[in-house]
Each structure stands twice: as structure tokens, then as C-alpha cells.
Amino acid sequence: MNQQYPSRLLEKAVDEFAKLPGVGRKTALRLVLHMLRQDVSMVDAFAGAMTNLRHNVKYCRVCHNISDSEICPICSNPHRDASIVCVVENVQDVMAIENTQQYNGLYHVLGGVISPMDGVGPGDIEIDSLVRRVEENEEIEEIVLALSSTMEGDTTNFYISRKLAPYRKKISVIARGISVGNELEYTDEVTLGRSILNRTPFC
């Protein structure tokens, strides 16, 4: 039975919230009613933040991390170790690794992993830009493959290792303290930190 709404405006708002990942219509209704009880200024600030984010957020032209400027604060930080580049699937993984405070190198955000079942091939993610980055920057000595322990992650690791093989750089993979099949962003900080520190050569 379809939910009956006393207002078309309410229904429209619920429709929009329900488009968010993991948000069903009941949760969407609860969120909308919560917003409706807030001051207009608070709702305007919320809507403004989302609009401003969508229109003005940038992606770092070096590593593809989310940034407020053309080059993100990590890439532009002279105190980071520029000889190590940690390859991750998404922005959430950068945040997860940074929270461990165990890594001081740079990153490269792929924006996904190779997944033929989902129609995602090597050309759909930032692998070519990683290869160019390694080719053009002699300072890079090690590439750390920090992708999730899934079939797609392992496939992407293998593909990247083949593409980078001609450059004779050290290629390592995070230690398997992370359970097979687990997503990196949901791993606890202690386990993730140890996995970064105890990385092993990628064979």
C-alpha cells in the first residue's frame, strides 16, 4: 500500500531524500519531518552547503582526491613523503588511512576498481594518470596498492602492477590483516594502520 502524504511538498522532499544510498522511504520521511521542525535558517544553511559543495568542490589534478583547490592539501604539503604513493579506490579510503596517522606519503585515488560485471574497465578509472605520474616523477620510489581485499580489488592490483612493471619501482600491497572481502573504509583504524606499516612486496 502506498504511503499517503498530507502535502505534495512533503512527498516531493521524501522522494528526494529516498534517492540517497541506504535511505528507505520511512527513513526519508523521518529526516524530512526532522528538517521541517528546524528553524528556516538551519534548513537554508543545510541546502546551501549541499549546493555549494556540488558547484564548487574540485578534484586534485595530481591525486584526484576531493579538494577546495586545484591541488589538495596532502599533495601540496612539503612535509609529506613524496617518494611513496598509496593507491586507493575512493576518497573514503584516503580519509580512513589518514585517520590511522600511520602513513605520511601521498595518494592516488582511482575512483573505482576494475569490475567487468559492473561494466567498469581500466579506462573508466584513473590508472592511466597513475602510470603517467610514475613516468614523469622520478622522485616516486614505491607504490603501495591499498585496495579492498575483494576479487575486483585483486584484479585491479594485478593490472596496475603489470602497467607499472616497466618503470622498475617498488610495488607493495597492504598486509592481509584485513579480512578477504572487506571494504577498506569499514576496517578499524588499528588494523588498517598495521596493514599499512606491514605492507609486503606485490608478487
Rosetta constraint file for C-alpha pairs under 8 A:
AtomPair CA 5 CA 10 HARMONIC 6.96 0.50
AtomPair CA 5 CA 11 HARMONIC 6.06 0.50
AtomPair CA 6 CA 10 HARMONIC 7.56 0.50
AtomPair CA 7 CA 11 HARMONIC 6.37 0.50
AtomPair CA 8 CA 12 HARMONIC 6.09 0.50
AtomPair CA 9 CA 13 HARMONIC 6.27 0.50
AtomPair CA 10 CA 14 HARMONIC 6.22 0.50
AtomPair CA 10 CA 32 HARMONIC 7.51 0.50
AtomPair CA 11 CA 15 HARMONIC 6.12 0.50
AtomPair CA 12 CA 16 HARMONIC 6.42 0.50
AtomPair CA 13 CA 17 HARMONIC 6.36 0.50
AtomPair CA 13 CA 32 HARMONIC 6.65 0.50
AtomPair CA 14 CA 18 HARMONIC 5.99 0.50
AtomPair CA 14 CA 25 HARMONIC 6.76 0.50
AtomPair CA 14 CA 28 HARMONIC 5.32 0.50
AtomPair CA 14 CA 29 HARMONIC 5.44 0.50
AtomPair CA 14 CA 32 HARMONIC 6.34 0.50
AtomPair CA 15 CA 19 HARMONIC 6.70 0.50
AtomPair CA 15 CA 25 HARMONIC 7.55 0.50
AtomPair CA 15 CA 28 HARMONIC 7.71 0.50
AtomPair CA 16 CA 20 HARMONIC 7.59 0.50
AtomPair CA 17 CA 23 HARMONIC 7.17 0.50
AtomPair CA 17 CA 25 HARMONIC 7.96 0.50
AtomPair CA 17 CA 28 HARMONIC 5.21 0.50
AtomPair CA 17 CA 31 HARMONIC 7.84 0.50
AtomPair CA 17 CA 32 HARMONIC 7.65 0.50
AtomPair CA 18 CA 23 HARMONIC 5.33 0.50
AtomPair CA 18 CA 24 HARMONIC 5.48 0.50
AtomPair CA 18 CA 25 HARMONIC 5.44 0.50
AtomPair CA 18 CA 27 HARMONIC 7.81 0.50
AtomPair CA 18 CA 28 HARMONIC 5.31 0.50
AtomPair CA 19 CA 23 HARMONIC 7.12 0.50
AtomPair CA 23 CA 27 HARMONIC 5.92 0.50
AtomPair CA 23 CA 28 HARMONIC 6.18 0.50
AtomPair CA 24 CA 28 HARMONIC 6.03 0.50
AtomPair CA 25 CA 29 HARMONIC 6.03 0.50
AtomPair CA 26 CA 30 HARMONIC 6.33 0.50
AtomPair CA 27 CA 31 HARMONIC 6.21 0.50
AtomPair CA 28 CA 32 HARMONIC 6.14 0.50
AtomPair CA 29 CA 33 HARMONIC 6.11 0.50
AtomPair CA 30 CA 34 HARMONIC 6.15 0.50
AtomPair CA 31 CA 35 HARMONIC 6.26 0.50
AtomPair CA 32 CA 36 HARMONIC 6.13 0.50
AtomPair CA 33 CA 37 HARMONIC 6.41 0.50
AtomPair CA 34 CA 38 HARMONIC 6.78 0.50
AtomPair CA 35 CA 43 HARMONIC 6.53 0.50
AtomPair CA 38 CA 42 HARMONIC 6.44 0.50
AtomPair CA 38 CA 43 HARMONIC 6.78 0.50
AtomPair CA 39 CA 43 HARMONIC 6.63 0.50
AtomPair CA 40 CA 44 HARMONIC 6.07 0.50
AtomPair CA 41 CA 45 HARMONIC 6.07 0.50
AtomPair CA 42 CA 46 HARMONIC 6.22 0.50
AtomPair CA 43 CA 47 HARMONIC 6.15 0.50
AtomPair CA 44 CA 48 HARMONIC 5.88 0.50
AtomPair CA 45 CA 49 HARMONIC 6.05 0.50
AtomPair CA 46 CA 50 HARMONIC 6.48 0.50
AtomPair CA 47 CA 51 HARMONIC 6.22 0.50
AtomPair CA 48 CA 52 HARMONIC 5.89 0.50
AtomPair CA 49 CA 53 HARMONIC 5.97 0.50
AtomPair CA 50 CA 54 HARMONIC 6.24 0.50
AtomPair CA 51 CA 55 HARMONIC 6.18 0.50
AtomPair CA 52 CA 56 HARMONIC 5.72 0.50
AtomPair CA 52 CA 57 HARMONIC 7.66 0.50
AtomPair CA 53 CA 57 HARMONIC 5.28 0.50
AtomPair CA 56 CA 68 HARMONIC 7.58 0.50
AtomPair CA 57 CA 66 HARMONIC 6.99 0.50
AtomPair CA 57 CA 67 HARMONIC 6.33 0.50
AtomPair CA 57 CA 68 HARMONIC 5.69 0.50
AtomPair CA 58 CA 66 HARMONIC 5.90 0.50
AtomPair CA 58 CA 67 HARMONIC 5.13 0.50
AtomPair CA 58 CA 68 HARMONIC 5.69 0.50
AtomPair CA 58 CA 69 HARMONIC 6.25 0.50
AtomPair CA 58 CA 70 HARMONIC 6.64 0.50
AtomPair CA 59 CA 64 HARMONIC 4.98 0.50
AtomPair CA 59 CA 65 HARMONIC 5.44 0.50
AtomPair CA 59 CA 66 HARMONIC 4.63 0.50
AtomPair CA 59 CA 67 HARMONIC 5.46 0.50
AtomPair CA 59 CA 68 HARMONIC 7.93 0.50
AtomPair CA 59 CA 69 HARMONIC 7.82 0.50
AtomPair CA 59 CA 70 HARMONIC 6.88 0.50
AtomPair CA 59 CA 71 HARMONIC 7.82 0.50
AtomPair CA 59 CA 72 HARMONIC 7.83 0.50
AtomPair CA 60 CA 64 HARMONIC 4.49 0.50
AtomPair CA 60 CA 65 HARMONIC 5.29 0.50
AtomPair CA 60 CA 66 HARMONIC 6.22 0.50
AtomPair CA 60 CA 67 HARMONIC 5.86 0.50
AtomPair CA 60 CA 69 HARMONIC 7.12 0.50
AtomPair CA 60 CA 70 HARMONIC 5.29 0.50
AtomPair CA 60 CA 71 HARMONIC 4.65 0.50
AtomPair CA 60 CA 72 HARMONIC 5.29 0.50
AtomPair CA 61 CA 70 HARMONIC 6.03 0.50
AtomPair CA 61 CA 71 HARMONIC 5.99 0.50
AtomPair CA 62 CA 71 HARMONIC 6.58 0.50
AtomPair CA 62 CA 75 HARMONIC 7.24 0.50
AtomPair CA 62 CA 108 HARMONIC 7.78 0.50
AtomPair CA 63 CA 75 HARMONIC 7.41 0.50
AtomPair CA 63 CA 107 HARMONIC 5.94 0.50
AtomPair CA 63 CA 108 HARMONIC 4.44 0.50
AtomPair CA 63 CA 109 HARMONIC 5.84 0.50
AtomPair CA 64 CA 108 HARMONIC 6.61 0.50
AtomPair CA 64 CA 109 HARMONIC 5.46 0.50
AtomPair CA 64 CA 110 HARMONIC 7.59 0.50
AtomPair CA 65 CA 72 HARMONIC 6.91 0.50
AtomPair CA 65 CA 90 HARMONIC 7.99 0.50
AtomPair CA 65 CA 91 HARMONIC 5.97 0.50
AtomPair CA 65 CA 94 HARMONIC 7.97 0.50
AtomPair CA 65 CA 108 HARMONIC 7.51 0.50
AtomPair CA 65 CA 109 HARMONIC 6.03 0.50
AtomPair CA 66 CA 72 HARMONIC 7.23 0.50
AtomPair CA 66 CA 91 HARMONIC 6.90 0.50
AtomPair CA 67 CA 71 HARMONIC 7.04 0.50
AtomPair CA 67 CA 72 HARMONIC 5.06 0.50
AtomPair CA 67 CA 73 HARMONIC 7.59 0.50
AtomPair CA 68 CA 72 HARMONIC 7.13 0.50
AtomPair CA 71 CA 75 HARMONIC 6.45 0.50
AtomPair CA 71 CA 76 HARMONIC 6.45 0.50
AtomPair CA 72 CA 76 HARMONIC 6.27 0.50
AtomPair CA 73 CA 77 HARMONIC 5.91 0.50
AtomPair CA 74 CA 80 HARMONIC 7.19 0.50
AtomPair CA 74 CA 106 HARMONIC 6.72 0.50
AtomPair CA 75 CA 80 HARMONIC 7.72 0.50
AtomPair CA 75 CA 106 HARMONIC 6.36 0.50
AtomPair CA 75 CA 107 HARMONIC 7.93 0.50
AtomPair CA 80 CA 104 HARMONIC 5.40 0.50
AtomPair CA 80 CA 105 HARMONIC 5.34 0.50
AtomPair CA 80 CA 106 HARMONIC 6.76 0.50
AtomPair CA 81 CA 104 HARMONIC 5.83 0.50
AtomPair CA 81 CA 105 HARMONIC 4.38 0.50
AtomPair CA 81 CA 106 HARMONIC 6.69 0.50
AtomPair CA 82 CA 105 HARMONIC 5.84 0.50
AtomPair CA 82 CA 106 HARMONIC 5.99 0.50
AtomPair CA 82 CA 139 HARMONIC 6.78 0.50
AtomPair CA 82 CA 140 HARMONIC 6.46 0.50
AtomPair CA 83 CA 105 HARMONIC 7.11 0.50
AtomPair CA 83 CA 139 HARMONIC 5.38 0.50
AtomPair CA 83 CA 140 HARMONIC 4.11 0.50
AtomPair CA 83 CA 141 HARMONIC 5.04 0.50
AtomPair CA 83 CA 142 HARMONIC 6.37 0.50
AtomPair CA 84 CA 105 HARMONIC 5.13 0.50
AtomPair CA 84 CA 106 HARMONIC 6.09 0.50
AtomPair CA 84 CA 140 HARMONIC 5.90 0.50
AtomPair CA 84 CA 141 HARMONIC 6.11 0.50
AtomPair CA 84 CA 142 HARMONIC 4.85 0.50
AtomPair CA 84 CA 143 HARMONIC 5.89 0.50
AtomPair CA 84 CA 144 HARMONIC 7.23 0.50
AtomPair CA 85 CA 105 HARMONIC 6.06 0.50
AtomPair CA 85 CA 106 HARMONIC 4.75 0.50
AtomPair CA 85 CA 107 HARMONIC 5.01 0.50
AtomPair CA 85 CA 108 HARMONIC 6.55 0.50
AtomPair CA 85 CA 140 HARMONIC 7.14 0.50
AtomPair CA 85 CA 142 HARMONIC 6.41 0.50
AtomPair CA 85 CA 143 HARMONIC 4.95 0.50
AtomPair CA 85 CA 144 HARMONIC 6.09 0.50
AtomPair CA 86 CA 105 HARMONIC 7.11 0.50
AtomPair CA 86 CA 106 HARMONIC 6.10 0.50
AtomPair CA 86 CA 107 HARMONIC 4.55 0.50
AtomPair CA 86 CA 108 HARMONIC 6.06 0.50
AtomPair CA 86 CA 143 HARMONIC 5.86 0.50
AtomPair CA 86 CA 144 HARMONIC 4.53 0.50
AtomPair CA 86 CA 145 HARMONIC 6.09 0.50
AtomPair CA 86 CA 146 HARMONIC 6.45 0.50
AtomPair CA 87 CA 107 HARMONIC 5.79 0.50
AtomPair CA 87 CA 108 HARMONIC 4.75 0.50
AtomPair CA 87 CA 109 HARMONIC 6.09 0.50
AtomPair CA 87 CA 110 HARMONIC 7.11 0.50
AtomPair CA 87 CA 143 HARMONIC 7.04 0.50
AtomPair CA 87 CA 144 HARMONIC 5.96 0.50
AtomPair CA 87 CA 145 HARMONIC 5.05 0.50
AtomPair CA 87 CA 146 HARMONIC 5.62 0.50
AtomPair CA 87 CA 147 HARMONIC 7.14 0.50
AtomPair CA 88 CA 93 HARMONIC 6.19 0.50
AtomPair CA 88 CA 94 HARMONIC 6.95 0.50
AtomPair CA 88 CA 107 HARMONIC 7.22 0.50
AtomPair CA 88 CA 108 HARMONIC 6.24 0.50
AtomPair CA 88 CA 109 HARMONIC 5.14 0.50
AtomPair CA 88 CA 110 HARMONIC 6.19 0.50
AtomPair CA 88 CA 145 HARMONIC 6.94 0.50
AtomPair CA 88 CA 146 HARMONIC 5.32 0.50
AtomPair CA 88 CA 147 HARMONIC 5.42 0.50
AtomPair CA 89 CA 93 HARMONIC 6.72 0.50
AtomPair CA 89 CA 109 HARMONIC 5.70 0.50
AtomPair CA 89 CA 110 HARMONIC 5.07 0.50
AtomPair CA 89 CA 111 HARMONIC 5.46 0.50
AtomPair CA 89 CA 112 HARMONIC 4.99 0.50
AtomPair CA 89 CA 113 HARMONIC 6.30 0.50
AtomPair CA 89 CA 146 HARMONIC 7.93 0.50
AtomPair CA 89 CA 147 HARMONIC 6.01 0.50
AtomPair CA 89 CA 148 HARMONIC 7.86 0.50
AtomPair CA 90 CA 94 HARMONIC 6.97 0.50
AtomPair CA 90 CA 109 HARMONIC 5.55 0.50
AtomPair CA 90 CA 110 HARMONIC 6.43 0.50
AtomPair CA 90 CA 111 HARMONIC 5.13 0.50
AtomPair CA 90 CA 112 HARMONIC 6.40 0.50
AtomPair CA 91 CA 95 HARMONIC 6.51 0.50
AtomPair CA 91 CA 109 HARMONIC 6.72 0.50
AtomPair CA 91 CA 111 HARMONIC 7.84 0.50
AtomPair CA 92 CA 96 HARMONIC 6.17 0.50
AtomPair CA 92 CA 185 HARMONIC 5.94 0.50
AtomPair CA 93 CA 97 HARMONIC 6.17 0.50
AtomPair CA 93 CA 184 HARMONIC 6.18 0.50
AtomPair CA 93 CA 185 HARMONIC 5.16 0.50
AtomPair CA 94 CA 98 HARMONIC 6.07 0.50
AtomPair CA 94 CA 107 HARMONIC 7.39 0.50
AtomPair CA 94 CA 109 HARMONIC 7.90 0.50
AtomPair CA 95 CA 99 HARMONIC 6.14 0.50
AtomPair CA 96 CA 100 HARMONIC 6.86 0.50
AtomPair CA 96 CA 184 HARMONIC 7.63 0.50
AtomPair CA 96 CA 185 HARMONIC 5.62 0.50
AtomPair CA 96 CA 189 HARMONIC 7.12 0.50
AtomPair CA 97 CA 101 HARMONIC 7.21 0.50
AtomPair CA 97 CA 102 HARMONIC 7.63 0.50
AtomPair CA 97 CA 103 HARMONIC 7.13 0.50
AtomPair CA 97 CA 189 HARMONIC 7.55 0.50
AtomPair CA 97 CA 192 HARMONIC 6.96 0.50
AtomPair CA 97 CA 193 HARMONIC 6.97 0.50
AtomPair CA 98 CA 102 HARMONIC 7.47 0.50
AtomPair CA 98 CA 103 HARMONIC 6.87 0.50
AtomPair CA 99 CA 189 HARMONIC 6.78 0.50
AtomPair CA 100 CA 189 HARMONIC 5.16 0.50
AtomPair CA 100 CA 190 HARMONIC 6.73 0.50
AtomPair CA 100 CA 192 HARMONIC 7.03 0.50
AtomPair CA 100 CA 193 HARMONIC 5.16 0.50
AtomPair CA 101 CA 193 HARMONIC 7.43 0.50
AtomPair CA 102 CA 193 HARMONIC 5.55 0.50
AtomPair CA 102 CA 194 HARMONIC 7.93 0.50
AtomPair CA 102 CA 196 HARMONIC 7.28 0.50
AtomPair CA 102 CA 197 HARMONIC 6.97 0.50
AtomPair CA 103 CA 193 HARMONIC 7.77 0.50
AtomPair CA 103 CA 196 HARMONIC 7.17 0.50
AtomPair CA 103 CA 197 HARMONIC 7.70 0.50
AtomPair CA 108 CA 130 HARMONIC 6.98 0.50
AtomPair CA 109 CA 126 HARMONIC 7.16 0.50
AtomPair CA 110 CA 125 HARMONIC 5.39 0.50
AtomPair CA 110 CA 126 HARMONIC 4.55 0.50
AtomPair CA 110 CA 127 HARMONIC 6.51 0.50
AtomPair CA 111 CA 125 HARMONIC 5.66 0.50
AtomPair CA 111 CA 126 HARMONIC 6.59 0.50
AtomPair CA 112 CA 125 HARMONIC 5.97 0.50
AtomPair CA 113 CA 120 HARMONIC 7.28 0.50
AtomPair CA 113 CA 122 HARMONIC 7.98 0.50
AtomPair CA 113 CA 125 HARMONIC 7.00 0.50
AtomPair CA 113 CA 152 HARMONIC 6.13 0.50
AtomPair CA 113 CA 153 HARMONIC 6.14 0.50
AtomPair CA 113 CA 156 HARMONIC 5.94 0.50
AtomPair CA 114 CA 120 HARMONIC 5.41 0.50
AtomPair CA 114 CA 121 HARMONIC 5.19 0.50
AtomPair CA 114 CA 122 HARMONIC 5.92 0.50
AtomPair CA 114 CA 125 HARMONIC 7.77 0.50
AtomPair CA 114 CA 152 HARMONIC 5.79 0.50
AtomPair CA 114 CA 153 HARMONIC 7.36 0.50
AtomPair CA 114 CA 155 HARMONIC 6.76 0.50
AtomPair CA 114 CA 156 HARMONIC 5.47 0.50
AtomPair CA 115 CA 119 HARMONIC 6.26 0.50
AtomPair CA 115 CA 120 HARMONIC 4.89 0.50
AtomPair CA 115 CA 121 HARMONIC 6.39 0.50
AtomPair CA 115 CA 152 HARMONIC 5.67 0.50
AtomPair CA 116 CA 120 HARMONIC 5.46 0.50
AtomPair CA 116 CA 121 HARMONIC 6.26 0.50
AtomPair CA 120 CA 124 HARMONIC 5.95 0.50
AtomPair CA 120 CA 125 HARMONIC 7.86 0.50
AtomPair CA 121 CA 125 HARMONIC 7.36 0.50
AtomPair CA 122 CA 126 HARMONIC 7.89 0.50
AtomPair CA 122 CA 127 HARMONIC 6.59 0.50
AtomPair CA 123 CA 127 HARMONIC 7.27 0.50
AtomPair CA 123 CA 128 HARMONIC 7.49 0.50
AtomPair CA 126 CA 130 HARMONIC 6.47 0.50
AtomPair CA 127 CA 131 HARMONIC 6.39 0.50
AtomPair CA 127 CA 160 HARMONIC 7.07 0.50
AtomPair CA 128 CA 132 HARMONIC 6.26 0.50
AtomPair CA 129 CA 133 HARMONIC 6.02 0.50
AtomPair CA 130 CA 134 HARMONIC 6.28 0.50
AtomPair CA 131 CA 135 HARMONIC 6.07 0.50
AtomPair CA 131 CA 163 HARMONIC 7.10 0.50
AtomPair CA 131 CA 164 HARMONIC 6.46 0.50
AtomPair CA 132 CA 136 HARMONIC 5.96 0.50
AtomPair CA 133 CA 137 HARMONIC 5.95 0.50
AtomPair CA 134 CA 138 HARMONIC 7.11 0.50
AtomPair CA 134 CA 140 HARMONIC 6.45 0.50
AtomPair CA 134 CA 164 HARMONIC 7.93 0.50
AtomPair CA 134 CA 167 HARMONIC 7.70 0.50
AtomPair CA 135 CA 167 HARMONIC 7.10 0.50
AtomPair CA 140 CA 169 HARMONIC 7.82 0.50
AtomPair CA 141 CA 169 HARMONIC 5.61 0.50
AtomPair CA 141 CA 170 HARMONIC 6.21 0.50
AtomPair CA 142 CA 169 HARMONIC 5.81 0.50
AtomPair CA 142 CA 170 HARMONIC 4.59 0.50
AtomPair CA 142 CA 171 HARMONIC 5.74 0.50
AtomPair CA 142 CA 172 HARMONIC 7.36 0.50
AtomPair CA 143 CA 169 HARMONIC 7.24 0.50
AtomPair CA 143 CA 170 HARMONIC 6.30 0.50
AtomPair CA 143 CA 171 HARMONIC 4.90 0.50
AtomPair CA 143 CA 172 HARMONIC 6.30 0.50
AtomPair CA 144 CA 171 HARMONIC 5.99 0.50
AtomPair CA 144 CA 172 HARMONIC 4.85 0.50
AtomPair CA 144 CA 173 HARMONIC 5.49 0.50
AtomPair CA 144 CA 174 HARMONIC 7.03 0.50
AtomPair CA 144 CA 199 HARMONIC 7.80 0.50
AtomPair CA 145 CA 157 HARMONIC 6.42 0.50
AtomPair CA 145 CA 171 HARMONIC 7.33 0.50
AtomPair CA 145 CA 172 HARMONIC 6.06 0.50
AtomPair CA 145 CA 173 HARMONIC 4.67 0.50
AtomPair CA 145 CA 174 HARMONIC 6.54 0.50
AtomPair CA 146 CA 173 HARMONIC 6.12 0.50
AtomPair CA 146 CA 174 HARMONIC 5.59 0.50
AtomPair CA 146 CA 196 HARMONIC 7.96 0.50
AtomPair CA 147 CA 153 HARMONIC 5.34 0.50
AtomPair CA 147 CA 154 HARMONIC 7.56 0.50
AtomPair CA 147 CA 157 HARMONIC 7.33 0.50
AtomPair CA 147 CA 184 HARMONIC 7.02 0.50
AtomPair CA 148 CA 153 HARMONIC 5.32 0.50
AtomPair CA 148 CA 154 HARMONIC 7.80 0.50
AtomPair CA 148 CA 181 HARMONIC 7.14 0.50
AtomPair CA 148 CA 182 HARMONIC 6.29 0.50
AtomPair CA 148 CA 183 HARMONIC 5.12 0.50
AtomPair CA 148 CA 184 HARMONIC 5.21 0.50
AtomPair CA 149 CA 153 HARMONIC 5.91 0.50
AtomPair CA 149 CA 154 HARMONIC 6.63 0.50
AtomPair CA 149 CA 176 HARMONIC 7.90 0.50
AtomPair CA 149 CA 178 HARMONIC 7.18 0.50
AtomPair CA 149 CA 179 HARMONIC 6.97 0.50
AtomPair CA 149 CA 180 HARMONIC 4.80 0.50
AtomPair CA 149 CA 181 HARMONIC 5.13 0.50
AtomPair CA 149 CA 182 HARMONIC 5.92 0.50
AtomPair CA 149 CA 183 HARMONIC 7.06 0.50
AtomPair CA 149 CA 184 HARMONIC 7.93 0.50
AtomPair CA 150 CA 154 HARMONIC 6.11 0.50
AtomPair CA 150 CA 180 HARMONIC 6.18 0.50
AtomPair CA 150 CA 181 HARMONIC 4.59 0.50
AtomPair CA 150 CA 182 HARMONIC 6.96 0.50
AtomPair CA 150 CA 183 HARMONIC 7.91 0.50
AtomPair CA 151 CA 155 HARMONIC 6.07 0.50
AtomPair CA 151 CA 181 HARMONIC 7.77 0.50
AtomPair CA 152 CA 156 HARMONIC 6.17 0.50
AtomPair CA 153 CA 157 HARMONIC 6.15 0.50
AtomPair CA 154 CA 158 HARMONIC 6.22 0.50
AtomPair CA 155 CA 159 HARMONIC 6.25 0.50
AtomPair CA 156 CA 160 HARMONIC 6.10 0.50
AtomPair CA 157 CA 161 HARMONIC 6.12 0.50
AtomPair CA 158 CA 162 HARMONIC 6.33 0.50
AtomPair CA 159 CA 163 HARMONIC 6.33 0.50
AtomPair CA 160 CA 164 HARMONIC 6.13 0.50
AtomPair CA 161 CA 165 HARMONIC 5.90 0.50
AtomPair CA 161 CA 171 HARMONIC 7.11 0.50
AtomPair CA 161 CA 202 HARMONIC 7.84 0.50
AtomPair CA 164 CA 168 HARMONIC 7.32 0.50
AtomPair CA 164 CA 169 HARMONIC 7.43 0.50
AtomPair CA 165 CA 169 HARMONIC 7.31 0.50
AtomPair CA 170 CA 201 HARMONIC 7.48 0.50
AtomPair CA 171 CA 201 HARMONIC 5.97 0.50
AtomPair CA 171 CA 202 HARMONIC 5.66 0.50
AtomPair CA 172 CA 199 HARMONIC 6.17 0.50
AtomPair CA 172 CA 200 HARMONIC 5.23 0.50
AtomPair CA 172 CA 201 HARMONIC 4.09 0.50
AtomPair CA 172 CA 202 HARMONIC 4.64 0.50
AtomPair CA 173 CA 199 HARMONIC 5.42 0.50
AtomPair CA 173 CA 200 HARMONIC 5.46 0.50
AtomPair CA 173 CA 201 HARMONIC 6.14 0.50
AtomPair CA 173 CA 202 HARMONIC 5.48 0.50
AtomPair CA 174 CA 195 HARMONIC 5.13 0.50
AtomPair CA 174 CA 196 HARMONIC 5.25 0.50
AtomPair CA 174 CA 197 HARMONIC 7.86 0.50
AtomPair CA 174 CA 198 HARMONIC 6.81 0.50
AtomPair CA 174 CA 199 HARMONIC 4.18 0.50
AtomPair CA 174 CA 200 HARMONIC 6.35 0.50
AtomPair CA 175 CA 194 HARMONIC 7.75 0.50
AtomPair CA 175 CA 195 HARMONIC 4.49 0.50
AtomPair CA 175 CA 196 HARMONIC 6.77 0.50
AtomPair CA 175 CA 198 HARMONIC 5.63 0.50
AtomPair CA 175 CA 199 HARMONIC 4.71 0.50
AtomPair CA 175 CA 200 HARMONIC 6.16 0.50
AtomPair CA 176 CA 180 HARMONIC 7.79 0.50
AtomPair CA 176 CA 195 HARMONIC 6.68 0.50
AtomPair CA 177 CA 191 HARMONIC 6.34 0.50
AtomPair CA 177 CA 192 HARMONIC 7.60 0.50
AtomPair CA 177 CA 194 HARMONIC 7.65 0.50
AtomPair CA 177 CA 195 HARMONIC 5.87 0.50
AtomPair CA 178 CA 182 HARMONIC 6.77 0.50
AtomPair CA 178 CA 184 HARMONIC 7.92 0.50
AtomPair CA 178 CA 187 HARMONIC 7.11 0.50
AtomPair CA 178 CA 191 HARMONIC 6.93 0.50
AtomPair CA 178 CA 192 HARMONIC 7.19 0.50
AtomPair CA 178 CA 195 HARMONIC 7.39 0.50
AtomPair CA 182 CA 186 HARMONIC 7.47 0.50
AtomPair CA 182 CA 187 HARMONIC 7.42 0.50
AtomPair CA 183 CA 187 HARMONIC 6.91 0.50
AtomPair CA 184 CA 192 HARMONIC 7.76 0.50
AtomPair CA 187 CA 191 HARMONIC 6.86 0.50
AtomPair CA 187 CA 192 HARMONIC 6.20 0.50
AtomPair CA 188 CA 192 HARMONIC 6.17 0.50
AtomPair CA 189 CA 193 HARMONIC 5.82 0.50
AtomPair CA 190 CA 194 HARMONIC 6.22 0.50
AtomPair CA 191 CA 195 HARMONIC 6.15 0.50
AtomPair CA 192 CA 196 HARMONIC 6.35 0.50
AtomPair CA 193 CA 197 HARMONIC 6.34 0.50
AtomPair CA 194 CA 198 HARMONIC 5.89 0.50
AtomPair CA 195 CA 199 HARMONIC 5.92 0.50
